[in-house]
Amino acid sequence: MAAGIVSESFYSKVERGVHAIDAETLIEFCWFIILMLLAFLHKLIISHLLDHFLS
């Protein structure tokens, strides 16, 4: 989850409430999650379309 945005150690501390993240970092996480969701939905839709047209 934190890859390329913050270190694993920092991310762990954020999860435990030891550190806070700034707005810019939070936005980066949000974009990462959105992109992962879009990639998942894309694969799901393509798979569904292939199943539909091949059956």
mmCIF file of the N, C-alpha and C atoms, coordinates in Angstrom:
data_MODEL
# 
_entry.id   MODEL 
# 
loop_
_atom_site.group_PDB 
_atom_site.id 
_atom_site.type_symbol 
_atom_site.label_atom_id 
_atom_site.label_alt_id 
_atom_site.label_comp_id 
_atom_site.label_asym_id 
_atom_site.label_entity_id 
_atom_site.label_seq_id 
_atom_site.pdbx_PDB_ins_code 
_atom_site.Cartn_x 
_atom_site.Cartn_y 
_atom_site.Cartn_z 
_atom_site.occupancy 
_atom_site.B_iso_or_equiv 
_atom_site.pdbx_formal_charge 
_atom_site.auth_seq_id 
_atom_site.auth_comp_id 
_atom_site.auth_asym_id 
_atom_site.auth_atom_id 
_atom_site.pdbx_PDB_model_num 
ATOM 1   N N  . MET A 1 1  ? 0.824   -1.195  0.000   1.00 0.00 ? 1  MET A N  1 
ATOM 2   C CA . MET A 1 1  ? 0.000   0.000   0.000   1.00 0.00 ? 1  MET A CA 1 
ATOM 3   C C  . MET A 1 1  ? 0.866   1.256   0.000   1.00 0.00 ? 1  MET A C  1 
ATOM 4   N N  . ALA A 1 2  ? 1.914   1.241   0.770   1.00 0.00 ? 2  ALA A N  1 
ATOM 5   C CA . ALA A 1 2  ? 2.725   2.452   0.918   1.00 0.00 ? 2  ALA A CA 1 
ATOM 6   C C  . ALA A 1 2  ? 3.826   2.571   -0.135  1.00 0.00 ? 2  ALA A C  1 
ATOM 7   N N  . ALA A 1 3  ? 4.020   1.522   -0.903  1.00 0.00 ? 3  ALA A N  1 
ATOM 8   C CA . ALA A 1 3  ? 5.131   1.487   -1.851  1.00 0.00 ? 3  ALA A CA 1 
ATOM 9   C C  . ALA A 1 3  ? 5.158   2.713   -2.757  1.00 0.00 ? 3  ALA A C  1 
ATOM 10  N N  . GLY A 1 4  ? 6.289   3.382   -2.761  1.00 0.00 ? 4  GLY A N  1 
ATOM 11  C CA . GLY A 1 4  ? 6.457   4.532   -3.619  1.00 0.00 ? 4  GLY A CA 1 
ATOM 12  C C  . GLY A 1 4  ? 5.871   5.826   -3.066  1.00 0.00 ? 4  GLY A C  1 
ATOM 13  N N  . ILE A 1 5  ? 5.172   5.754   -1.946  1.00 0.00 ? 5  ILE A N  1 
ATOM 14  C CA . ILE A 1 5  ? 4.569   6.956   -1.368  1.00 0.00 ? 5  ILE A CA 1 
ATOM 15  C C  . ILE A 1 5  ? 5.275   7.314   -0.063  1.00 0.00 ? 5  ILE A C  1 
ATOM 16  N N  . VAL A 1 6  ? 5.303   6.388   0.874   1.00 0.00 ? 6  VAL A N  1 
ATOM 17  C CA . VAL A 1 6  ? 6.034   6.556   2.128   1.00 0.00 ? 6  VAL A CA 1 
ATOM 18  C C  . VAL A 1 6  ? 6.687   5.216   2.459   1.00 0.00 ? 6  VAL A C  1 
ATOM 19  N N  . SER A 1 7  ? 7.601   5.217   3.407   1.00 0.00 ? 7  SER A N  1 
ATOM 20  C CA . SER A 1 7  ? 8.253   3.967   3.797   1.00 0.00 ? 7  SER A CA 1 
ATOM 21  C C  . SER A 1 7  ? 7.264   3.088   4.573   1.00 0.00 ? 7  SER A C  1 
ATOM 22  N N  . GLU A 1 8  ? 7.535   1.793   4.576   1.00 0.00 ? 8  GLU A N  1 
ATOM 23  C CA . GLU A 1 8  ? 6.674   0.861   5.320   1.00 0.00 ? 8  GLU A CA 1 
ATOM 24  C C  . GLU A 1 8  ? 6.659   1.209   6.805   1.00 0.00 ? 8  GLU A C  1 
ATOM 25  N N  . SER A 1 9  ? 7.820   1.601   7.308   1.00 0.00 ? 9  SER A N  1 
ATOM 26  C CA . SER A 1 9  ? 7.928   1.952   8.716   1.00 0.00 ? 9  SER A CA 1 
ATOM 27  C C  . SER A 1 9  ? 7.050   3.165   9.050   1.00 0.00 ? 9  SER A C  1 
ATOM 28  N N  . PHE A 1 10 ? 7.098   4.182   8.197   1.00 0.00 ? 10 PHE A N  1 
ATOM 29  C CA . PHE A 1 10 ? 6.283   5.373   8.425   1.00 0.00 ? 10 PHE A CA 1 
ATOM 30  C C  . PHE A 1 10 ? 4.803   5.024   8.333   1.00 0.00 ? 10 PHE A C  1 
ATOM 31  N N  . TYR A 1 11 ? 4.436   4.232   7.319   1.00 0.00 ? 11 TYR A N  1 
ATOM 32  C CA . TYR A 1 11 ? 3.040   3.825   7.127   1.00 0.00 ? 11 TYR A CA 1 
ATOM 33  C C  . TYR A 1 11 ? 2.527   3.065   8.351   1.00 0.00 ? 11 TYR A C  1 
ATOM 34  N N  . SER A 1 12 ? 3.374   2.181   8.887   1.00 0.00 ? 12 SER A N  1 
ATOM 35  C CA . SER A 1 12 ? 2.999   1.424   10.078  1.00 0.00 ? 12 SER A CA 1 
ATOM 36  C C  . SER A 1 12 ? 2.730   2.366   11.252  1.00 0.00 ? 12 SER A C  1 
ATOM 37  N N  . LYS A 1 13 ? 3.561   3.385   11.391  1.00 0.00 ? 13 LYS A N  1 
ATOM 38  C CA . LYS A 1 13 ? 3.378   4.347   12.478  1.00 0.00 ? 13 LYS A CA 1 
ATOM 39  C C  . LYS A 1 13 ? 2.102   5.174   12.286  1.00 0.00 ? 13 LYS A C  1 
ATOM 40  N N  . VAL A 1 14 ? 1.757   5.464   11.041  1.00 0.00 ? 14 VAL A N  1 
ATOM 41  C CA . VAL A 1 14 ? 0.505   6.177   10.762  1.00 0.00 ? 14 VAL A CA 1 
ATOM 42  C C  . VAL A 1 14 ? -0.676  5.300   11.167  1.00 0.00 ? 14 VAL A C  1 
ATOM 43  N N  . GLU A 1 15 ? -0.616  4.005   10.802  1.00 0.00 ? 15 GLU A N  1 
ATOM 44  C CA . GLU A 1 15 ? -1.699  3.080   11.167  1.00 0.00 ? 15 GLU A CA 1 
ATOM 45  C C  . GLU A 1 15 ? -1.881  2.982   12.680  1.00 0.00 ? 15 GLU A C  1 
ATOM 46  N N  . ARG A 1 16 ? -0.776  3.057   13.415  1.00 0.00 ? 16 ARG A N  1 
ATOM 47  C CA . ARG A 1 16 ? -0.837  2.944   14.877  1.00 0.00 ? 16 ARG A CA 1 
ATOM 48  C C  . ARG A 1 16 ? -1.112  4.276   15.560  1.00 0.00 ? 16 ARG A C  1 
ATOM 49  N N  . GLY A 1 17 ? -1.199  5.350   14.788  1.00 0.00 ? 17 GLY A N  1 
ATOM 50  C CA . GLY A 1 17 ? -1.489  6.656   15.366  1.00 0.00 ? 17 GLY A CA 1 
ATOM 51  C C  . GLY A 1 17 ? -0.275  7.376   15.940  1.00 0.00 ? 17 GLY A C  1 
ATOM 52  N N  . VAL A 1 18 ? 0.931   6.874   15.622  1.00 0.00 ? 18 VAL A N  1 
ATOM 53  C CA . VAL A 1 18 ? 2.151   7.493   16.119  1.00 0.00 ? 18 VAL A CA 1 
ATOM 54  C C  . VAL A 1 18 ? 2.495   8.733   15.286  1.00 0.00 ? 18 VAL A C  1 
ATOM 55  N N  . HIS A 1 19 ? 2.287   8.638   13.982  1.00 0.00 ? 19 HIS A N  1 
ATOM 56  C CA . HIS A 1 19 ? 2.543   9.755   13.063  1.00 0.00 ? 19 HIS A CA 1 
ATOM 57  C C  . HIS A 1 19 ? 1.251   10.087  12.328  1.00 0.00 ? 19 HIS A C  1 
ATOM 58  N N  . ALA A 1 20 ? 1.192   11.300  11.826  1.00 0.00 ? 20 ALA A N  1 
ATOM 59  C CA . ALA A 1 20 ? 0.088   11.721  10.958  1.00 0.00 ? 20 ALA A CA 1 
ATOM 60  C C  . ALA A 1 20 ? 0.667   11.959  9.565   1.00 0.00 ? 20 ALA A C  1 
ATOM 61  N N  . ILE A 1 21 ? -0.194  11.915  8.564   1.00 0.00 ? 21 ILE A N  1 
ATOM 62  C CA . ILE A 1 21 ? 0.260   12.226  7.208   1.00 0.00 ? 21 ILE A CA 1 
ATOM 63  C C  . ILE A 1 21 ? -0.324  13.570  6.790   1.00 0.00 ? 21 ILE A C  1 
ATOM 64  N N  . ASP A 1 22 ? 0.373   14.219  5.891   1.00 0.00 ? 22 ASP A N  1 
ATOM 65  C CA . ASP A 1 22 ? -0.116  15.513  5.417   1.00 0.00 ? 22 ASP A CA 1 
ATOM 66  C C  . ASP A 1 22 ? -1.137  15.308  4.295   1.00 0.00 ? 22 ASP A C  1 
ATOM 67  N N  . ALA A 1 23 ? -1.795  16.373  3.924   1.00 0.00 ? 23 ALA A N  1 
ATOM 68  C CA . ALA A 1 23 ? -2.855  16.299  2.912   1.00 0.00 ? 23 ALA A CA 1 
ATOM 69  C C  . ALA A 1 23 ? -2.327  15.793  1.576   1.00 0.00 ? 23 ALA A C  1 
ATOM 70  N N  . GLU A 1 24 ? -1.144  16.223  1.196   1.00 0.00 ? 24 GLU A N  1 
ATOM 71  C CA . GLU A 1 24 ? -0.578  15.802  -0.088  1.00 0.00 ? 24 GLU A CA 1 
ATOM 72  C C  . GLU A 1 24 ? -0.364  14.285  -0.128  1.00 0.00 ? 24 GLU A C  1 
ATOM 73  N N  . THR A 1 25 ? 0.152   13.727  0.951   1.00 0.00 ? 25 THR A N  1 
ATOM 74  C CA . THR A 1 25 ? 0.367   12.280  1.020   1.00 0.00 ? 25 THR A CA 1 
ATOM 75  C C  . THR A 1 25 ? -0.961  11.541  1.031   1.00 0.00 ? 25 THR A C  1 
ATOM 76  N N  . LEU A 1 26 ? -1.936  12.063  1.747   1.00 0.00 ? 26 LEU A N  1 
ATOM 77  C CA . LEU A 1 26 ? -3.264  11.447  1.764   1.00 0.00 ? 26 LEU A CA 1 
ATOM 78  C C  . LEU A 1 26 ? -3.860  11.423  0.360   1.00 0.00 ? 26 LEU A C  1 
ATOM 79  N N  . ILE A 1 27 ? -3.698  12.496  -0.374  1.00 0.00 ? 27 ILE A N  1 
ATOM 80  C CA . ILE A 1 27 ? -4.202  12.551  -1.754  1.00 0.00 ? 27 ILE A CA 1 
ATOM 81  C C  . ILE A 1 27 ? -3.491  11.517  -2.620  1.00 0.00 ? 27 ILE A C  1 
ATOM 82  N N  . GLU A 1 28 ? -2.182  11.362  -2.426  1.00 0.00 ? 28 GLU A N  1 
ATOM 83  C CA . GLU A 1 28 ? -1.447  10.326  -3.178  1.00 0.00 ? 28 GLU A CA 1 
ATOM 84  C C  . GLU A 1 28 ? -2.007  8.941   -2.885  1.00 0.00 ? 28 GLU A C  1 
ATOM 85  N N  . PHE A 1 29 ? -2.285  8.640   -1.613  1.00 0.00 ? 29 PHE A N  1 
ATOM 86  C CA . PHE A 1 29 ? -2.882  7.353   -1.254  1.00 0.00 ? 29 PHE A CA 1 
ATOM 87  C C  . PHE A 1 29 ? -4.242  7.192   -1.928  1.00 0.00 ? 29 PHE A C  1 
ATOM 88  N N  . CYS A 1 30 ? -5.036  8.235   -1.913  1.00 0.00 ? 30 CYS A N  1 
ATOM 89  C CA . CYS A 1 30 ? -6.367  8.172   -2.529  1.00 0.00 ? 30 CYS A CA 1 
ATOM 90  C C  . CYS A 1 30 ? -6.264  7.881   -4.023  1.00 0.00 ? 30 CYS A C  1 
ATOM 91  N N  . TRP A 1 31 ? -5.353  8.571   -4.712  1.00 0.00 ? 31 TRP A N  1 
ATOM 92  C CA . TRP A 1 31 ? -5.165  8.318   -6.138  1.00 0.00 ? 31 TRP A CA 1 
ATOM 93  C C  . TRP A 1 31 ? -4.707  6.882   -6.379  1.00 0.00 ? 31 TRP A C  1 
ATOM 94  N N  . PHE A 1 32 ? -3.805  6.391   -5.534  1.00 0.00 ? 32 PHE A N  1 
ATOM 95  C CA . PHE A 1 32 ? -3.335  5.015   -5.669  1.00 0.00 ? 32 PHE A CA 1 
ATOM 96  C C  . PHE A 1 32 ? -4.504  4.039   -5.537  1.00 0.00 ? 32 PHE A C  1 
ATOM 97  N N  . ILE A 1 33 ? -5.353  4.247   -4.537  1.00 0.00 ? 33 ILE A N  1 
ATOM 98  C CA . ILE A 1 33 ? -6.499  3.361   -4.324  1.00 0.00 ? 33 ILE A CA 1 
ATOM 99  C C  . ILE A 1 33 ? -7.462  3.444   -5.506  1.00 0.00 ? 33 ILE A C  1 
ATOM 100 N N  . ILE A 1 34 ? -7.712  4.645   -5.990  1.00 0.00 ? 34 ILE A N  1 
ATOM 101 C CA . ILE A 1 34 ? -8.603  4.818   -7.148  1.00 0.00 ? 34 ILE A CA 1 
ATOM 102 C C  . ILE A 1 34 ? -8.047  4.085   -8.367  1.00 0.00 ? 34 ILE A C  1 
ATOM 103 N N  . LEU A 1 35 ? -6.745  4.230   -8.617  1.00 0.00 ? 35 LEU A N  1 
ATOM 104 C CA . LEU A 1 35 ? -6.139  3.565   -9.773  1.00 0.00 ? 35 LEU A CA 1 
ATOM 105 C C  . LEU A 1 35 ? -6.196  2.047   -9.633  1.00 0.00 ? 35 LEU A C  1 
ATOM 106 N N  . MET A 1 36 ? -5.967  1.531   -8.431  1.00 0.00 ? 36 MET A N  1 
ATOM 107 C CA . MET A 1 36 ? -6.056  0.088   -8.221  1.00 0.00 ? 36 MET A CA 1 
ATOM 108 C C  . MET A 1 36 ? -7.490  -0.408  -8.428  1.00 0.00 ? 36 MET A C  1 
ATOM 109 N N  . LEU A 1 37 ? -8.462  0.357   -7.957  1.00 0.00 ? 37 LEU A N  1 
ATOM 110 C CA . LEU A 1 37 ? -9.865  -0.003  -8.145  1.00 0.00 ? 37 LEU A CA 1 
ATOM 111 C C  . LEU A 1 37 ? -10.233 0.000   -9.625  1.00 0.00 ? 37 LEU A C  1 
ATOM 112 N N  . LEU A 1 38 ? -9.781  1.010   -10.353 1.00 0.00 ? 38 LEU A N  1 
ATOM 113 C CA . LEU A 1 38 ? -10.060 1.067   -11.790 1.00 0.00 ? 38 LEU A CA 1 
ATOM 114 C C  . LEU A 1 38 ? -9.419  -0.103  -12.531 1.00 0.00 ? 38 LEU A C  1 
ATOM 115 N N  . ALA A 1 39 ? -8.201  -0.461  -12.156 1.00 0.00 ? 39 ALA A N  1 
ATOM 116 C CA . ALA A 1 39 ? -7.530  -1.600  -12.788 1.00 0.00 ? 39 ALA A CA 1 
ATOM 117 C C  . ALA A 1 39 ? -8.297  -2.888  -12.506 1.00 0.00 ? 39 ALA A C  1 
ATOM 118 N N  . PHE A 1 40 ? -8.769  -3.048  -11.277 1.00 0.00 ? 40 PHE A N  1 
ATOM 119 C CA . PHE A 1 40 ? -9.555  -4.233  -10.919 1.00 0.00 ? 40 PHE A CA 1 
ATOM 120 C C  . PHE A 1 40 ? -10.854 -4.287  -11.722 1.00 0.00 ? 40 PHE A C  1 
ATOM 121 N N  . LEU A 1 41 ? -11.563 -3.162  -11.772 1.00 0.00 ? 41 LEU A N  1 
ATOM 122 C CA . LEU A 1 41 ? -12.824 -3.125  -12.513 1.00 0.00 ? 41 LEU A CA 1 
ATOM 123 C C  . LEU A 1 41 ? -12.604 -3.367  -13.996 1.00 0.00 ? 41 LEU A C  1 
ATOM 124 N N  . HIS A 1 42 ? -11.524 -2.843  -14.536 1.00 0.00 ? 42 HIS A N  1 
ATOM 125 C CA . HIS A 1 42 ? -11.205 -3.061  -15.947 1.00 0.00 ? 42 HIS A CA 1 
ATOM 126 C C  . HIS A 1 42 ? -11.039 -4.554  -16.227 1.00 0.00 ? 42 HIS A C  1 
ATOM 127 N N  . LYS A 1 43 ? -10.255 -5.232  -15.381 1.00 0.00 ? 43 LYS A N  1 
ATOM 128 C CA . LYS A 1 43 ? -10.048 -6.677  -15.564 1.00 0.00 ? 43 LYS A CA 1 
ATOM 129 C C  . LYS A 1 43 ? -11.359 -7.439  -15.414 1.00 0.00 ? 43 LYS A C  1 
ATOM 130 N N  . LEU A 1 44 ? -12.173 -7.036  -14.463 1.00 0.00 ? 44 LEU A N  1 
ATOM 131 C CA . LEU A 1 44 ? -13.449 -7.691  -14.235 1.00 0.00 ? 44 LEU A CA 1 
ATOM 132 C C  . LEU A 1 44 ? -14.367 -7.532  -15.441 1.00 0.00 ? 44 LEU A C  1 
ATOM 133 N N  . ILE A 1 45 ? -14.449 -6.341  -15.974 1.00 0.00 ? 45 ILE A N  1 
ATOM 134 C CA . ILE A 1 45 ? -15.310 -6.069  -17.131 1.00 0.00 ? 45 ILE A CA 1 
ATOM 135 C C  . ILE A 1 45 ? -14.813 -6.825  -18.353 1.00 0.00 ? 45 ILE A C  1 
ATOM 136 N N  . ILE A 1 46 ? -13.513 -6.787  -18.604 1.00 0.00 ? 46 ILE A N  1 
ATOM 137 C CA . ILE A 1 46 ? -12.944 -7.512  -19.754 1.00 0.00 ? 46 ILE A CA 1 
ATOM 138 C C  . ILE A 1 46 ? -13.226 -9.002  -19.612 1.00 0.00 ? 46 ILE A C  1 
ATOM 139 N N  . SER A 1 47 ? -13.034 -9.539  -18.419 1.00 0.00 ? 47 SER A N  1 
ATOM 140 C CA . SER A 1 47 ? -13.296 -10.960 -18.180 1.00 0.00 ? 47 SER A CA 1 
ATOM 141 C C  . SER A 1 47 ? -14.762 -11.284 -18.435 1.00 0.00 ? 47 SER A C  1 
ATOM 142 N N  . HIS A 1 48 ? -15.651 -10.443 -17.944 1.00 0.00 ? 48 HIS A N  1 
ATOM 143 C CA . HIS A 1 48 ? -17.087 -10.654 -18.137 1.00 0.00 ? 48 HIS A CA 1 
ATOM 144 C C  . HIS A 1 48 ? -17.445 -10.592 -19.623 1.00 0.00 ? 48 HIS A C  1 
ATOM 145 N N  . LEU A 1 49 ? -16.893 -9.625  -20.345 1.00 0.00 ? 49 LEU A N  1 
ATOM 146 C CA . LEU A 1 49 ? -17.183 -9.501  -21.767 1.00 0.00 ? 49 LEU A CA 1 
ATOM 147 C C  . LEU A 1 49 ? -16.659 -10.703 -22.542 1.00 0.00 ? 49 LEU A C  1 
ATOM 148 N N  . LEU A 1 50 ? -15.460 -11.154 -22.213 1.00 0.00 ? 50 LEU A N  1 
ATOM 149 C CA . LEU A 1 50 ? -14.915 -12.333 -22.877 1.00 0.00 ? 50 LEU A CA 1 
ATOM 150 C C  . LEU A 1 50 ? -15.772 -13.560 -22.618 1.00 0.00 ? 50 LEU A C  1 
ATOM 151 N N  . ASP A 1 51 ? -16.180 -13.750 -21.377 1.00 0.00 ? 51 ASP A N  1 
ATOM 152 C CA . ASP A 1 51 ? -17.052 -14.879 -21.044 1.00 0.00 ? 51 ASP A CA 1 
ATOM 153 C C  . ASP A 1 51 ? -18.361 -14.801 -21.821 1.00 0.00 ? 51 ASP A C  1 
ATOM 154 N N  . HIS A 1 52 ? -18.910 -13.614 -21.927 1.00 0.00 ? 52 HIS A N  1 
ATOM 155 C CA . HIS A 1 52 ? -20.187 -13.412 -22.613 1.00 0.00 ? 52 HIS A CA 1 
ATOM 156 C C  . HIS A 1 52 ? -20.073 -13.725 -24.098 1.00 0.00 ? 52 HIS A C  1 
ATOM 157 N N  . PHE A 1 53 ? -19.015 -13.218 -24.742 1.00 0.00 ? 53 PHE A N  1 
ATOM 158 C CA . PHE A 1 53 ? -18.885 -13.391 -26.184 1.00 0.00 ? 53 PHE A CA 1 
ATOM 159 C C  . PHE A 1 53 ? -18.337 -14.746 -26.575 1.00 0.00 ? 53 PHE A C  1 
ATOM 160 N N  . LEU A 1 54 ? -17.653 -15.426 -25.692 1.00 0.00 ? 54 LEU A N  1 
ATOM 161 C CA . LEU A 1 54 ? -17.073 -16.720 -26.016 1.00 0.00 ? 54 LEU A CA 1 
ATOM 162 C C  . LEU A 1 54 ? -17.988 -17.885 -25.658 1.00 0.00 ? 54 LEU A C  1 
ATOM 163 N N  . SER A 1 55 ? -19.087 -17.599 -24.954 1.00 0.00 ? 55 SER A N  1 
ATOM 164 C CA . SER A 1 55 ? -19.980 -18.699 -24.592 1.00 0.00 ? 55 SER A CA 1 
ATOM 165 C C  . SER A 1 55 ? -21.198 -18.741 -25.463 1.00 0.00 ? 55 SER A C  1 
# 
